Amino acid sequence: MSDVSISEARPTKKARTNIVATVGPACQSPEMLRELIRSGVDVFRINTAHGTRAEHQATFDAVHAASNDCKRPVGVLIDLAGPKIRLGQLLQDPTECPLGAEFRFIRGDTPGNANEFTCTYESLVAELAVGDRVMLADGTVSLQVLEKDESSARCIVTGAGVVRSRQGVNLPGVSLTVPAMTEADISNAIWAAQAGADFISLSFVRSPVEVRQLKELVQSHGSRALVIAKIEKGEALEHLDEIVLAAGGIMVARGDLGVETDIAETPVIQKRIIEVCQQLAKPVIVATQMLDSMQDSPRPTRAEVSDIANAILDGADACMLSGETAIGKFPRESVDMMHRVMLSTERTLERTQGEHIPIAALSGVHPITAATVYGASEIASRVNAKLIVIATKGGGTARIKAKFRSAIPVVGVSDNEATLRRMTLFWGILPLPGAPVGDGPALREFIDNWGRASGVLVKGDRVVYVTGSDVIAHAHNVVVVQEVQ
């Protein structure tokens, strides 16, 4: 991607909050992938819970081809399914669960009657205790354990509904021994690392140890992909700071989170997670049902639009579309709508540069780099700069800049294409390919030419550059203010 497409890389036209879109039957054609990129998608998610390895590889290749066609860096997020616990085959499918009715979870794979449930997690009966809650079908049906023995757990329905075979089982507050990664997850993680994925997300994270294990696995296969920890269990909230520090980024996975915790607390939990990510300079994605009604309707509900806007105002770096783009009837319209809401909301942002200053010592970025980026943001504001340019090798400098939010457009440049793709998840950073990063005068000439051709810059405009020198190892310590000639 050495050629820069002026029309498709203009900061003033692109929302600063990023869009993650899930690939599925509704959008996996090359034409639709290109349309979604042009509509504002920054990262495509491949959900390994569905499909085969061959299909995942084909999707991965198609995304890269579409990215090259559009001449825009686009990231790929491989989502590991994790140890999702599901009901087995029901004897009566579907099964009505009226209030007060009793059901038994039994060991094995075959229920003896309609009031018996089996489960894909073999240790379920052993690990349940009297009083534990069991949530079925995304929390639409709730049960409570009344008694248990070696072979079964007797439960009473406390929240009525209908269940079907293979639907999800959630166990709020129950400490399980199930490993964070299944054998399939490990295989998919190795494939993702070797294929060149930019982000790999880990489902049902409970502790920072699980995040570190995935990071070590990925790095042992030569990958620098950012590990995204999905927060969807109550246990994760007990170790939130440590998980954020260990991870490359966070996803607020509100689907299972709203079942594993009190759904009434989900908005407050979301705000807490975003705030911690702001303090520790880690990108955060808000996911699940952001435009859910647009799976079947060309227009969203007002509540959904407000949901996106509030996530942005809270400080989310990205919002994610799931079924809307994977299986919905209106994938392009969903992306267009999300992008419109983002642009409208961002016009109201009036944050000062220092309102959310990350803790540099904990964020994995050199403290001199963090201070330099903060200073460059202040300088850009005071000299009325029209553009900030961040030159970075691994993307850490751009990650820090994303947390110093401002109205001034920011371009990220690197001589590493993988770094450019990782920057697609950082708020307000436009990855710009083809820049001669190692040559200061050549870089400034490149930006001058690109800026004037794209209409972003005119003669006399000021541009602030953040780069490094050999004086301080591993630190960005140079700020240059240049006027467009």
ROLUM-374276 format. One record per residue (C-alpha): residue number from 0; x, y, z. Coordinates in Angstrom, 1 decimal, always signed. Example, Ala and Ser with C-alpha at 12.3 -4.5 7.8 and 13.67 -1.06 7.14 Angstrom:
<sites>
{site 0, {+12.3, -4.5, +7.8}}
{site 1, {+13.7, -1.1, +7.1}}
</sites>
This chain:
<sites>
{site 0, {+0.0, +0.0, +0.0}}
{site 1, {+2.7, +2.5, -1.0}}
{site 2, {+0.3, +4.7, -3.0}}
{site 3, {-1.9, +7.0, -0.9}}
{site 4, {-5.5, +7.5, -2.0}}
{site 5, {-6.2, +11.1, -1.3}}
{site 6, {-10.0, +10.8, -1.5}}
{site 7, {-10.2, +7.9, +1.0}}
{site 8, {-7.7, +9.1, +3.6}}
{site 9, {-9.0, +12.6, +4.5}}
{site 10, {-9.1, +13.2, +8.3}}
{site 11, {-11.9, +15.8, +8.1}}
{site 12, {-14.2, +13.2, +6.5}}
{site 13, {-13.5, +10.3, +8.7}}
{site 14, {-14.9, +9.8, +12.2}}
{site 15, {-12.2, +9.7, +14.9}}
{site 16, {-14.0, +6.9, +16.8}}
{site 17, {-13.3, +3.6, +15.0}}
{site 18, {-15.7, +1.1, +13.6}}
{site 19, {-15.2, -2.7, +14.1}}
{site 20, {-17.5, -4.8, +11.8}}
{site 21, {-18.0, -8.5, +12.0}}
{site 22, {-17.7, -10.4, +8.8}}
{site 23, {-20.4, -12.9, +7.9}}
{site 24, {-22.6, -14.0, +4.9}}
{site 25, {-24.1, -10.6, +4.6}}
{site 26, {-20.8, -8.8, +3.9}}
{site 27, {-18.1, -11.3, +2.9}}
{site 28, {-18.2, -10.6, -0.8}}
{site 29, {-15.2, -8.5, -2.1}}
{site 30, {-17.6, -5.8, -3.3}}
{site 31, {-19.4, -5.4, +0.1}}
{site 32, {-16.1, -5.4, +2.0}}
{site 33, {-14.9, -2.5, -0.1}}
{site 34, {-18.2, -0.7, +0.4}}
{site 35, {-17.9, -1.1, +4.1}}
{site 36, {-14.4, +0.2, +4.2}}
{site 37, {-15.4, +3.3, +2.2}}
{site 38, {-18.3, +3.7, +4.6}}
{site 39, {-16.0, +3.9, +7.5}}
{site 40, {-15.0, +0.4, +8.8}}
{site 41, {-11.5, +0.4, +10.3}}
{site 42, {-11.3, -3.2, +11.6}}
{site 43, {-13.0, -6.4, +10.5}}
{site 44, {-13.7, -9.1, +13.1}}
{site 45, {-13.6, -12.8, +12.2}}
{site 46, {-15.6, -14.8, +14.7}}
{site 47, {-14.0, -18.3, +15.0}}
{site 48, {-17.1, -19.6, +16.8}}
{site 49, {-18.6, -20.0, +13.3}}
{site 50, {-17.1, -21.5, +10.1}}
{site 51, {-14.1, -23.5, +9.2}}
{site 52, {-10.4, -22.7, +9.1}}
{site 53, {-10.5, -22.6, +5.4}}
{site 54, {-13.4, -20.1, +5.5}}
{site 55, {-11.6, -17.9, +8.1}}
{site 56, {-8.4, -17.8, +5.9}}
{site 57, {-10.5, -16.9, +2.8}}
{site 58, {-12.1, -14.1, +4.8}}
{site 59, {-8.7, -12.9, +6.1}}
{site 60, {-7.3, -12.8, +2.5}}
{site 61, {-10.5, -11.0, +1.2}}
{site 62, {-10.2, -8.3, +3.9}}
{site 63, {-6.5, -7.6, +3.0}}
{site 64, {-7.4, -7.6, -0.7}}
{site 65, {-10.2, -5.1, -0.1}}
{site 66, {-7.9, -3.0, +2.1}}
{site 67, {-5.3, -2.9, -0.8}}
{site 68, {-8.0, -2.0, -3.3}}
{site 69, {-9.2, +0.9, -1.2}}
{site 70, {-5.6, +1.9, -0.4}}
{site 71, {-6.4, +2.2, +3.3}}
{site 72, {-4.9, +0.2, +6.2}}
{site 73, {-7.6, -2.0, +7.7}}
{site 74, {-7.1, -4.2, +10.8}}
{site 75, {-8.2, -7.8, +11.3}}
{site 76, {-9.4, -9.0, +14.7}}
{site 77, {-9.6, -12.7, +15.2}}
{site 78, {-12.1, -13.5, +18.0}}
{site 79, {-11.4, -16.7, +19.9}}
{site 80, {-14.7, -18.4, +20.9}}
{site 81, {-13.5, -19.3, +24.4}}
{site 82, {-15.1, -21.9, +26.6}}
{site 83, {-18.7, -21.1, +25.8}}
{site 84, {-21.0, -23.4, +27.9}}
{site 85, {-24.1, -24.6, +26.1}}
{site 86, {-27.1, -26.8, +26.7}}
{site 87, {-27.0, -30.2, +25.0}}
{site 88, {-29.7, -31.7, +22.8}}
{site 89, {-33.1, -31.3, +24.5}}
{site 90, {-35.5, -34.2, +24.5}}
{site 91, {-38.3, -31.7, +23.7}}
{site 92, {-37.0, -28.9, +21.5}}
{site 93, {-38.0, -26.1, +22.3}}
{site 94, {-38.8, -26.6, +26.0}}
{site 95, {-41.1, -24.3, +27.9}}
{site 96, {-39.8, -23.3, +31.3}}
{site 97, {-42.8, -21.9, +33.3}}
{site 98, {-42.2, -20.1, +36.6}}
{site 99, {-41.8, -22.5, +39.5}}
{site 100, {-41.2, -25.5, +37.3}}
{site 101, {-38.3, -27.8, +38.3}}
{site 102, {-35.6, -29.2, +36.0}}
{site 103, {-32.5, -31.3, +36.6}}
{site 104, {-29.0, -30.9, +35.1}}
{site 105, {-27.6, -34.4, +34.7}}
{site 106, {-24.3, -35.8, +33.7}}
{site 107, {-23.8, -37.3, +30.3}}
{site 108, {-25.2, -36.4, +26.9}}
{site 109, {-28.7, -37.9, +26.8}}
{site 110, {-31.6, -36.6, +28.8}}
{site 111, {-34.0, -39.2, +30.1}}
{site 112, {-37.1, -37.0, +30.0}}
{site 113, {-38.2, -33.4, +29.0}}
{site 114, {-37.3, -32.1, +32.5}}
{site 115, {-33.6, -33.0, +32.2}}
{site 116, {-30.9, -30.8, +30.8}}
{site 117, {-27.4, -31.9, +29.7}}
{site 118, {-24.5, -29.5, +29.1}}
{site 119, {-21.3, -29.3, +27.0}}
{site 120, {-19.3, -28.6, +30.2}}
{site 121, {-18.8, -32.0, +31.8}}
{site 122, {-17.9, -30.6, +35.3}}
{site 123, {-21.1, -28.5, +35.6}}
{site 124, {-22.9, -30.7, +38.1}}
{site 125, {-19.8, -31.1, +40.2}}
{site 126, {-19.1, -27.4, +40.4}}
{site 127, {-22.7, -26.2, +41.0}}
{site 128, {-23.7, -25.5, +44.6}}
{site 129, {-27.1, -25.0, +46.3}}
{site 130, {-28.2, -21.4, +45.8}}
{site 131, {-26.3, -20.9, +42.6}}
{site 132, {-28.0, -19.1, +39.7}}
{site 133, {-28.1, -20.6, +36.2}}
{site 134, {-29.0, -18.4, +33.3}}
{site 135, {-30.1, -19.9, +29.9}}
{site 136, {-30.6, -18.5, +26.5}}
{site 137, {-28.7, -15.2, +27.0}}
{site 138, {-30.4, -14.7, +30.3}}
{site 139, {-33.9, -14.9, +29.1}}
{site 140, {-34.5, -17.9, +31.4}}
{site 141, {-33.2, -18.1, +35.0}}
{site 142, {-33.0, -21.0, +37.4}}
{site 143, {-31.7, -21.5, +41.0}}
{site 144, {-30.1, -24.7, +42.3}}
{site 145, {-32.3, -26.2, +45.1}}
{site 146, {-30.3, -29.4, +45.8}}
{site 147, {-27.6, -31.5, +44.2}}
{site 148, {-26.0, -35.0, +44.5}}
{site 149, {-23.3, -36.8, +42.6}}
{site 150, {-25.3, -37.2, +39.5}}
{site 151, {-27.5, -34.2, +39.2}}
{site 152, {-28.5, -30.7, +40.3}}
{site 153, {-32.2, -30.0, +40.9}}
{site 154, {-33.2, -26.4, +39.9}}
{site 155, {-36.3, -24.3, +40.1}}
{site 156, {-37.3, -21.7, +37.4}}
{site 157, {-37.2, -18.2, +38.8}}
{site 158, {-37.5, -16.4, +35.4}}
{site 159, {-39.8, -18.1, +32.9}}
{site 160, {-39.1, -18.5, +29.2}}
{site 161, {-38.4, -20.9, +26.4}}
{site 162, {-35.1, -22.7, +25.7}}
{site 163, {-33.7, -24.6, +22.7}}
{site 164, {-30.9, -27.0, +22.2}}
{site 165, {-27.3, -25.7, +22.1}}
{site 166, {-28.3, -22.3, +23.7}}
{site 167, {-25.8, -20.7, +26.0}}
{site 168, {-25.5, -21.3, +29.7}}
{site 169, {-24.2, -18.6, +32.1}}
{site 170, {-23.3, -19.1, +35.7}}
{site 171, {-23.1, -15.7, +37.5}}
{site 172, {-20.8, -15.9, +40.5}}
{site 173, {-19.9, -19.5, +40.0}}
{site 174, {-16.1, -20.2, +40.0}}
{site 175, {-15.4, -22.6, +37.3}}
{site 176, {-12.3, -24.6, +36.6}}
{site 177, {-12.7, -24.5, +32.8}}
{site 178, {-9.6, -23.2, +31.1}}
{site 179, {-9.7, -19.8, +29.4}}
{site 180, {-8.7, -21.3, +26.0}}
{site 181, {-10.0, -24.5, +24.5}}
{site 182, {-7.9, -26.7, +22.2}}
{site 183, {-9.7, -25.1, +19.3}}
{site 184, {-8.9, -21.6, +20.7}}
{site 185, {-5.1, -22.5, +20.9}}
{site 186, {-5.2, -23.8, +17.4}}
{site 187, {-7.0, -20.6, +16.1}}
{site 188, {-4.6, -18.4, +18.0}}
{site 189, {-1.6, -20.0, +16.5}}
{site 190, {-3.2, -19.7, +13.0}}
{site 191, {-4.0, -16.1, +13.6}}
{site 192, {-0.5, -15.3, +14.8}}
{site 193, {+1.1, -17.0, +11.7}}
{site 194, {-1.4, -15.4, +9.3}}
{site 195, {-0.6, -11.9, +10.5}}
{site 196, {-3.7, -10.9, +12.5}}
{site 197, {-3.5, -7.5, +14.0}}
{site 198, {-5.7, -8.2, +17.0}}
{site 199, {-6.7, -11.4, +18.8}}
{site 200, {-9.5, -11.3, +21.3}}
{site 201, {-9.8, -13.7, +24.3}}
{site 202, {-13.4, -14.5, +25.5}}
{site 203, {-14.5, -14.9, +29.1}}
{site 204, {-11.3, -13.5, +30.6}}
{site 205, {-11.2, -13.9, +34.4}}
{site 206, {-7.6, -13.0, +35.4}}
{site 207, {-4.5, -11.3, +33.9}}
{site 208, {-2.8, -14.6, +33.9}}
{site 209, {-5.0, -15.8, +31.1}}
{site 210, {-4.2, -12.7, +29.0}}
{site 211, {-0.5, -13.2, +29.6}}
{site 212, {-0.7, -16.8, +28.5}}
{site 213, {-2.3, -15.8, +25.2}}
{site 214, {+0.3, -13.1, +24.7}}
{site 215, {+3.1, -15.6, +25.2}}
{site 216, {+1.6, -18.0, +22.8}}
{site 217, {+1.1, -15.4, +20.1}}
{site 218, {+4.6, -13.9, +20.6}}
{site 219, {+6.2, -17.4, +20.5}}
{site 220, {+4.9, -17.6, +16.9}}
{site 221, {+6.4, -14.3, +15.9}}
{site 222, {+3.4, -12.1, +16.1}}
{site 223, {+3.0, -8.7, +17.6}}
{site 224, {-0.8, -8.8, +17.5}}
{site 225, {-2.5, -6.9, +20.3}}
{site 226, {-4.4, -9.2, +22.6}}
{site 227, {-7.9, -7.8, +23.3}}
{site 228, {-9.4, -9.0, +26.6}}
{site 229, {-13.2, -9.3, +26.5}}
{site 230, {-14.8, -8.3, +29.7}}
{site 231, {-17.9, -10.4, +30.1}}
{site 232, {-17.6, -12.1, +33.5}}
{site 233, {-18.0, -10.7, +37.0}}
{site 234, {-14.7, -12.2, +38.0}}
{site 235, {-12.9, -10.0, +35.5}}
{site 236, {-14.2, -6.8, +37.2}}
{site 237, {-12.5, -7.9, +40.4}}
{site 238, {-9.1, -7.8, +38.6}}
{site 239, {-9.9, -5.1, +36.0}}
{site 240, {-6.8, -2.9, +36.4}}
{site 241, {-4.5, -5.9, +36.2}}
{site 242, {-6.3, -7.2, +33.1}}
{site 243, {-6.2, -3.9, +31.4}}
{site 244, {-2.4, -3.6, +32.1}}
{site 245, {-1.8, -7.1, +30.8}}
{site 246, {-3.8, -6.7, +27.6}}
{site 247, {-3.2, -4.7, +24.4}}
{site 248, {-6.8, -3.5, +24.5}}
{site 249, {-10.2, -4.2, +26.0}}
{site 250, {-13.6, -5.1, +24.6}}
{site 251, {-16.8, -4.4, +26.7}}
{site 252, {-18.7, -7.5, +25.6}}
{site 253, {-22.1, -6.4, +26.9}}
{site 254, {-24.0, -9.6, +25.8}}
{site 255, {-22.6, -12.1, +28.3}}
{site 256, {-21.6, -9.3, +30.7}}
{site 257, {-25.3, -8.3, +31.0}}
{site 258, {-26.1, -11.9, +31.9}}
{site 259, {-23.1, -12.6, +34.2}}
{site 260, {-23.8, -9.4, +36.2}}
{site 261, {-27.0, -7.5, +37.0}}
{site 262, {-28.1, -6.1, +33.7}}
{site 263, {-29.2, -2.8, +35.4}}
{site 264, {-25.5, -2.2, +36.3}}
{site 265, {-24.2, -2.7, +32.8}}
{site 266, {-24.1, +1.0, +31.8}}
{site 267, {-22.1, +1.9, +35.0}}
{site 268, {-19.8, -1.0, +34.5}}
{site 269, {-19.2, +0.1, +30.9}}
{site 270, {-18.2, +3.6, +32.1}}
{site 271, {-15.9, +2.1, +34.7}}
{site 272, {-14.1, -0.1, +32.2}}
{site 273, {-13.7, +2.8, +29.7}}
{site 274, {-12.3, +5.1, +32.5}}
{site 275, {-9.7, +2.5, +33.5}}
{site 276, {-8.6, +2.1, +29.8}}
{site 277, {-8.3, +5.9, +29.5}}
{site 278, {-6.1, +6.1, +32.6}}
{site 279, {-3.9, +3.2, +31.5}}
{site 280, {-3.7, +4.3, +27.8}}
{site 281, {-5.3, +1.1, +26.3}}
{site 282, {-7.8, +1.1, +23.4}}
{site 283, {-11.3, +0.0, +24.4}}
{site 284, {-14.1, -1.3, +22.1}}
{site 285, {-17.8, -1.2, +23.1}}
{site 286, {-19.7, -4.1, +21.6}}
{site 287, {-23.1, -5.9, +21.4}}
{site 288, {-26.4, -4.7, +20.1}}
{site 289, {-25.3, -1.2, +19.2}}
{site 290, {-27.6, -1.2, +16.2}}
{site 291, {-29.3, -4.5, +16.7}}
{site 292, {-32.6, -3.4, +15.2}}
{site 293, {-30.8, -2.7, +11.9}}
{site 294, {-30.5, -6.4, +11.3}}
{site 295, {-34.0, -6.2, +10.0}}
{site 296, {-34.7, -2.5, +9.6}}
{site 297, {-33.0, +0.2, +7.5}}
{site 298, {-33.3, +2.6, +10.4}}
{site 299, {-32.2, +2.3, +14.1}}
{site 300, {-34.1, +3.1, +17.2}}
{site 301, {-33.5, +6.3, +19.0}}
{site 302, {-32.2, +4.4, +22.0}}
{site 303, {-29.5, +2.7, +19.8}}
{site 304, {-28.3, +6.0, +18.4}}
{site 305, {-28.1, +7.4, +22.0}}
{site 306, {-26.1, +4.3, +23.0}}
{site 307, {-23.4, +4.9, +20.4}}
{site 308, {-23.2, +8.6, +21.3}}
{site 309, {-22.8, +7.8, +25.0}}
{site 310, {-20.1, +5.3, +24.4}}
{site 311, {-18.2, +7.9, +22.4}}
{site 312, {-18.8, +10.6, +25.1}}
{site 313, {-17.5, +8.1, +27.7}}
{site 314, {-14.3, +7.7, +25.8}}
{site 315, {-14.6, +4.6, +23.7}}
{site 316, {-12.0, +4.2, +21.0}}
{site 317, {-14.2, +2.0, +18.9}}
{site 318, {-17.8, +0.6, +18.6}}
{site 319, {-18.5, -2.8, +17.2}}
{site 320, {-21.2, -4.2, +14.9}}
{site 321, {-21.9, -7.9, +15.1}}
{site 322, {-25.0, -9.4, +13.6}}
{site 323, {-25.7, -6.1, +11.9}}
{site 324, {-23.0, -6.6, +9.4}}
{site 325, {-22.5, -10.4, +9.7}}
{site 326, {-26.1, -11.6, +9.0}}
{site 327, {-28.2, -8.5, +8.8}}
{site 328, {-30.2, -7.3, +5.8}}
{site 329, {-28.6, -3.8, +5.9}}
{site 330, {-24.8, -4.1, +6.5}}
{site 331, {-23.8, -1.0, +4.6}}
{site 332, {-26.6, +1.1, +6.0}}
{site 333, {-25.6, +0.0, +9.5}}
{site 334, {-22.0, +1.2, +9.0}}
{site 335, {-23.2, +4.4, +7.4}}
{site 336, {-25.5, +5.1, +10.4}}
{site 337, {-22.8, +4.4, +13.0}}
{site 338, {-20.4, +6.6, +11.1}}
{site 339, {-23.0, +9.4, +10.9}}
{site 340, {-23.7, +9.2, +14.7}}
{site 341, {-19.9, +9.2, +15.4}}
{site 342, {-19.3, +12.4, +13.3}}
{site 343, {-22.3, +14.2, +14.9}}
{site 344, {-21.2, +13.2, +18.4}}
{site 345, {-17.6, +14.1, +17.9}}
{site 346, {-18.5, +17.7, +16.9}}
{site 347, {-19.7, +18.2, +20.5}}
{site 348, {-16.5, +17.0, +22.1}}
{site 349, {-14.8, +19.9, +23.9}}
{site 350, {-12.3, +18.1, +26.1}}
{site 351, {-9.1, +19.8, +27.1}}
{site 352, {-5.9, +18.1, +26.2}}
{site 353, {-5.0, +17.2, +29.8}}
{site 354, {-8.4, +16.0, +31.0}}
{site 355, {-7.5, +12.3, +30.6}}
{site 356, {-3.7, +12.0, +31.1}}
{site 357, {-2.7, +8.4, +31.0}}
{site 358, {-0.4, +7.0, +33.7}}
{site 359, {+2.7, +6.7, +31.5}}
{site 360, {+4.6, +4.6, +33.9}}
{site 361, {+1.9, +1.9, +33.8}}
{site 362, {+0.9, +2.2, +30.1}}
{site 363, {+4.0, +0.5, +28.6}}
{site 364, {+5.2, +3.6, +26.9}}
{site 365, {+8.4, +5.5, +27.8}}
{site 366, {+7.6, +8.4, +30.2}}
{site 367, {+9.5, +10.9, +27.9}}
{site 368, {+7.4, +9.8, +25.0}}
{site 369, {+4.2, +10.4, +27.0}}
{site 370, {+5.4, +13.8, +28.1}}
{site 371, {+6.5, +14.7, +24.5}}
{site 372, {+3.1, +13.7, +23.0}}
{site 373, {+1.3, +15.7, +25.7}}
{site 374, {+3.5, +18.7, +25.0}}
{site 375, {+3.0, +18.4, +21.2}}
{site 376, {-0.7, +18.4, +21.7}}
{site 377, {-0.5, +21.6, +23.8}}
{site 378, {+1.8, +23.2, +21.2}}
{site 379, {-0.5, +22.2, +18.3}}
{site 380, {-3.4, +23.9, +20.1}}
{site 381, {-1.4, +27.1, +20.9}}
{site 382, {+0.0, +27.6, +17.4}}
{site 383, {-3.4, +26.7, +15.8}}
{site 384, {-1.9, +23.7, +13.9}}
{site 385, {-4.1, +22.1, +11.3}}
{site 386, {-2.5, +18.6, +11.7}}
{site 387, {-0.4, +16.5, +14.0}}
{site 388, {+1.9, +13.8, +12.6}}
{site 389, {+3.0, +10.9, +14.8}}
{site 390, {+6.0, +8.9, +13.5}}
{site 391, {+6.1, +5.5, +15.3}}
{site 392, {+7.7, +2.1, +14.9}}
{site 393, {+5.4, -0.1, +17.1}}
{site 394, {+2.4, +2.2, +17.5}}
{site 395, {+2.9, +3.0, +21.3}}
{site 396, {+3.3, +6.7, +20.6}}
{site 397, {+0.0, +6.8, +18.6}}
{site 398, {-1.7, +4.9, +21.4}}
{site 399, {-0.7, +7.5, +23.9}}
{site 400, {-1.8, +10.4, +21.6}}
{site 401, {-5.2, +8.7, +21.1}}
{site 402, {-5.9, +9.4, +24.8}}
{site 403, {-5.0, +13.1, +24.5}}
{site 404, {-8.2, +13.9, +22.6}}
{site 405, {-8.4, +17.1, +20.6}}
{site 406, {-10.1, +18.6, +17.6}}
{site 407, {-6.9, +18.7, +15.6}}
{site 408, {-6.6, +15.8, +13.1}}
{site 409, {-3.8, +13.3, +13.7}}
{site 410, {-1.9, +11.2, +11.1}}
{site 411, {+0.1, +8.2, +12.1}}
{site 412, {+3.0, +7.2, +9.9}}
{site 413, {+5.2, +4.1, +10.1}}
{site 414, {+7.5, +2.1, +7.9}}
{site 415, {+5.8, -1.1, +9.2}}
{site 416, {+2.4, -2.0, +7.6}}
{site 417, {+1.4, -4.1, +10.7}}
{site 418, {+1.9, -1.0, +12.9}}
{site 419, {-0.3, +1.0, +10.5}}
{site 420, {-3.0, -1.7, +10.8}}
{site 421, {-2.8, -1.7, +14.6}}
{site 422, {-3.4, +2.0, +14.6}}
{site 423, {-6.8, +1.4, +13.1}}
{site 424, {-8.1, +0.8, +16.7}}
{site 425, {-6.7, +4.0, +18.2}}
{site 426, {-9.1, +6.9, +18.6}}
{site 427, {-8.5, +9.9, +16.2}}
{site 428, {-5.4, +8.4, +14.5}}
{site 429, {-5.5, +8.1, +10.7}}
{site 430, {-2.9, +5.6, +9.5}}
{site 431, {-1.2, +7.0, +6.4}}
{site 432, {+0.8, +4.5, +4.3}}
{site 433, {+3.8, +5.3, +2.1}}
{site 434, {+5.4, +8.0, +4.2}}
{site 435, {+9.3, +8.1, +4.3}}
{site 436, {+9.5, +7.8, +8.1}}
{site 437, {+13.3, +7.7, +8.6}}
{site 438, {+14.0, +11.0, +6.6}}
{site 439, {+12.7, +14.1, +8.4}}
{site 440, {+12.8, +16.5, +5.4}}
{site 441, {+11.3, +13.9, +3.1}}
{site 442, {+8.6, +13.1, +5.6}}
{site 443, {+7.6, +16.8, +5.8}}
{site 444, {+7.6, +17.2, +2.1}}
{site 445, {+5.4, +14.0, +1.8}}
{site 446, {+2.9, +15.4, +4.3}}
{site 447, {+2.9, +18.9, +2.7}}
{site 448, {+2.1, +17.3, -0.7}}
{site 449, {-0.5, +14.9, +0.7}}
{site 450, {-2.1, +17.6, +2.8}}
{site 451, {-2.4, +20.1, +0.0}}
{site 452, {-3.6, +17.5, -2.5}}
{site 453, {-6.3, +16.3, -0.1}}
{site 454, {-7.5, +19.7, +0.9}}
{site 455, {-6.4, +19.2, +4.5}}
{site 456, {-3.6, +21.8, +4.3}}
{site 457, {-3.0, +25.0, +2.5}}
{site 458, {+0.1, +27.2, +2.3}}
{site 459, {+1.0, +28.8, +5.6}}
{site 460, {-0.8, +26.1, +7.7}}
{site 461, {+1.2, +24.7, +10.6}}
{site 462, {+1.9, +21.0, +11.2}}
{site 463, {+3.3, +19.5, +14.4}}
{site 464, {+5.5, +16.4, +14.1}}
{site 465, {+6.4, +14.0, +16.9}}
{site 466, {+9.4, +11.9, +16.2}}
{site 467, {+12.4, +10.4, +18.0}}
{site 468, {+16.2, +10.7, +18.0}}
{site 469, {+19.1, +8.5, +18.9}}
{site 470, {+19.8, +10.6, +22.0}}
{site 471, {+17.3, +8.7, +24.2}}
{site 472, {+16.7, +5.1, +23.3}}
{site 473, {+13.1, +3.9, +22.8}}
{site 474, {+11.7, +7.4, +23.4}}
{site 475, {+10.0, +9.9, +21.2}}
{site 476, {+11.6, +13.2, +22.2}}
{site 477, {+11.5, +15.5, +19.2}}
{site 478, {+8.7, +18.0, +18.4}}
{site 479, {+8.9, +19.9, +15.2}}
{site 480, {+6.6, +22.7, +14.0}}
{site 481, {+6.6, +23.2, +10.2}}
{site 482, {+4.7, +25.6, +8.0}}
{site 483, {+3.4, +24.4, +4.7}}
{site 484, {+5.3, +25.9, +1.8}}
</sites>
